[in-house]
Amino acid sequence: MSFNIGWKDILDGVCKWRIWYILGSGDIRRRYARTQLGQFWISLSVAISALIIGLVWTILWKANVSEFLPYIVVSLILWGFLSSCIIEATDTFISNKHFMLGQKLEPSVIISALIVRNLIFLLHNMVVIALVFAIFQISISWKILLFIPALFIMSLLMYFISFFLAIICVRFTDVKHLINSSIQLLFYITPVIWQPHFLSEKYQDYLLLNPLYWFMSILRDPLIGSEINIFPWLLTLGTLVLAIVAIPIFVGKYVRRLIFWI
């Protein structure tokens, strides 16, 4: 019963694609209204951060700039997509409660708008990746085509994860602060500003214990032309299947109570 209710809310929200697209893209337009660069302030800030971090880390690790800097740029942009989906989910129902209370909008529409907004941010930041690749003359291989299914898989998975976290954080506010603190810690233990081969071989297998490593790997490896590791793909697909089965049950059980919690 809960499974059917959960999927009904999800599918009803998906069908209202015009609403969640307008909500997601409209938030970006409002945020950068009356600026000269508009949404490209996002790309500029990411480019500056990546450049500074990349140059500093290149000196510290004594790495090849033409290899390490593109890695840092791609990693930071992809991490921004994943972490923003997770962090924003913790507060999305509270910040959009006027839609749910005043217009009786399905919670799934709010989650869809969140994913769309962050996908737009990601696509804007792809301009920075293209520019860096052009400057350092990074060769493009057929592997880059795998980025398309990887992005689809991750967008779908982030939808379910964000829905789950959004409900949990409305009911238990402490979880929001726990997640915000944990994301900062996970940033340092996930290969974002360092490469997996920096670890000795006996520690590299432990990376598979970190789900964010799987997510980063299937998105990043096709872009930078690294050897494709099948294990992160299998683990991510397994997580997606589990999410598709389990999270609609959770949504169906608690989605009707959200109006009393917000």
Secondary structure, DSSP 8 states (H G I E B T S, - for coil): -HHHHHHHHHHHHHH-HHHHHHHHHHHHHHHTTT-SSTTHHHHHHHHHHHHHHHHHHHHHHT--HHHHHHHHHHHHHHHHHHHHHHHHHTTHHHHTHHHHHHS---HHHHHHHHHHHHHHHHHHHHHHHHHHHHHTT----GGGGGHHHHHHHHHHHHHHHHHHHHHHHHH-HHHHHHHHHHHHHHHHHSTTSS-GGGS-HHHHGGGGG-HHHHHHHHHHHHHHT----HHHHHHHHHHHHHHHHHHHHHHHHHGGGHHHH-
